[in-house]
Amino acid sequence: MKKNGKFLGAGIGLAAIAAAGAYFLSGEKGAKTRARISGWTLKMKGEVLQKIGSMKTIDRETYLRLVDKVAERYTRLETVSAAELQHLTVELKNAWGHINKEIN
């Protein structure tokens, strides 16, 4: 039973990563996203995806705290404007609905 729980947790984590990656980079919204992506945005999204993958369970509150924590680090970068960071943070937070749908 314990082994099945680990596999289930890993499967959920992988599904979350795949869902988030697909949401951010594919479709109509993804085309707009790719058009304005710069290096730091990919890095920030990658950090969020990596941290999601290392979690055993994830819920909305945990995900939102994770996005805030990662975004906080980027406030100190000189190349990142507050408006861009705010936009990306909102986009990442809004992705929860899509990620949750893919997990369930």
Helices and strands as residue ranges (DSSP letters): H 2-25, H 27-36, H 39-53, H 60-74, H 82-94, H 96-103
